[in-house]
Amino acid sequence: MSKLKIEGGNELTGSIKISGAKNSAVALIPAAILSKTRSTIFNVPKISDIEYLIKITELLNCQVSIKEDIMSIDTTNIRYNAIPEELSEMMRASYYYMGAMLARFKKAEISFPGGCKIGNRPIDLHLKGFEKLGAKITQIKNKYILEAKELIGTKIYLDFASVGATINLMLAAVGAKGKTIIENAAKEPEIVNIASFLINMGAQIKGAGTSTIIIEGTNDLDNGIVEVFPDRIEASTYLILGALIGKDLTIEGAIKEHINPVLDKLVEAGANYNITNNRITISKINKIKPVSIKTQVYPGFPTDVQQPFTTLLTQAEGNSKIIETIYESRFKHTEYLNLMGADTTAEGNVLYIKGPTKLKGENVYATDLRGGASLVIAALIAEGTTTIDNTEHILRGYEDIVIKLQKVGAKIEEI
């Protein structure tokens, strides 16, 4: 088990290049098994979740090769296999093989997916959608067995605009006969990325990025090529750092339209930034103003950014509030922020932050991916040295985080 050792109080200056989006890449790899022979994915981030997805893909007798950030997947000799629990439980995104394997093989066997413990994260919307498409689902303890003689296109209304369910049902619907309409679909950029990949293979998909997605099923998919979008959560995390301890810190590769809600809240907190092409430059805010945030589905403020933003609000001059509407257990990181000197109080789905408070180095624990990122930010602005345990969570979502931060002046090392 690795740890991060961070000495706080060092100014960050220079450039950080944003990697491919974790939340896109982890769906694009399962989607690749729909291709008859091969696919190529560019800008793949080097994170641990990708390693587990490669193992699952290889379990299906596919050949996977990576050169720098380019992944090639050869599905010529693909064959069905059940996905064992030890792989499916390593990450949440393993569930995308449900939709992809239903489309390709008309069957799938997989255990309940793993991932961060940030509250109740059911997959009932996925399962209900699969059933509407014609799949029979059997649950044996923690394992799901999905089978269908054939999948038939239908209309599916999602009770909640779930990103995972939207992508999973889109994957399955590609292999269904006839037309599938997904209503109240999620609109996140990642969905557009996956749809673009499928369309490039030969799928007929309209409406990705809107609340209604229409898919005409086909089994004639091949030669998929796609580039992973830049990671909007990674970009937001480093922009928050720039607002705290940056001196002309430049974030390279971010797509502004994907992070507008975060930029708006940074400006509300007192930040100034400059954009030149795909480069955003930001410096330390002299006087951070308190902010109220309510997480929402895209294009609202992303739940994945509220934890890193919490750390910034510990330095605001006044009282801030965060309302979390997506997950009910996404304030676990505040126990360790408070240990470092923060003053936060959670009441149900609302977090109250009193600032500014002086943070000091402590031994802390990353409870989840984005909570871990919030502690990295806290450690970098704290007085003294912080050790973060359970950093496997952080490495799941931030490519080369240690190297990137070292290059801009942070004193951080993995031990």
C-alpha angles and dihedrals in degrees: 000000000000129000135199120229113200131181110204134216101055121133116238120221134158131047135315118195114216117232129218115292115271092209091055099041094051090058097039093060095056088043089058092071088072090071115097096222118355149350136192124210120191128202095025111174119235099235132135095252089063091054091056092047090053089054091052092047091050089049085064088058094256121142113233124189131174129198113181103312097337118102123195119195120193111198097172094115098032117154134180121265134163114250110238122231094243089065102036093051093055094077141011093234092068086089091073087077087068093068095035094049093045088055094045104035104012088236141068137178119196140146124241108288124252129216136122119346098233099138139292108345106175124180095210092119089056093048095046089051093049089051091052088054089055105267122141112219126203121185119202109182104298096348129093123204114195121190135169133174084209137340117240123201116246144154115279124188116197114215087210127027093247118180093206095048093046092053095042093050091045089055093049094044091057087068095045127100113251132353127338121192118196111198125195086022120174115259102207119141089244090067091054089050093053093044090051090054093050092046089051088056091052104271121143108229128156131181102028106160092033131083093259122057121185120199127186107203122237138164093204102094124140148142099028119190125182142153119224112241116244112271108261092191093052090047091050092049093054092044088056089052090050090053089054106039107356129126107192090329107181123208110203125205102014119141106228094207090059094055103035094119090055093046090050092054092046089054089048088054090053104268127145122200138176126216124205114174103307096342123101117192121196137171137197116294110238095210117016115212123213116258137195117219133187116190115225141166115276129326086031127081107303119244089219091065100047094082095053089043090054089068092054090051091056084071096048118112100242142009122323131185135205122194112197112204101166106053128022099210104049100115098072091110091064091075087068095039087056090049087057091052106275122137108222131147126192121208110179108301094347125089121198118202124192117197164254100016128166112240122212131195117270142157105268140170130232105230093185142348102279093032086057090052090053089055092050088055091046091050092051092055096038128101111251131359128325127195116203117201128200092034092162084093092058094046089054091071112021118066114218092344093163094050094044093051094044090055092058096047108275120141099224133137139174114237 
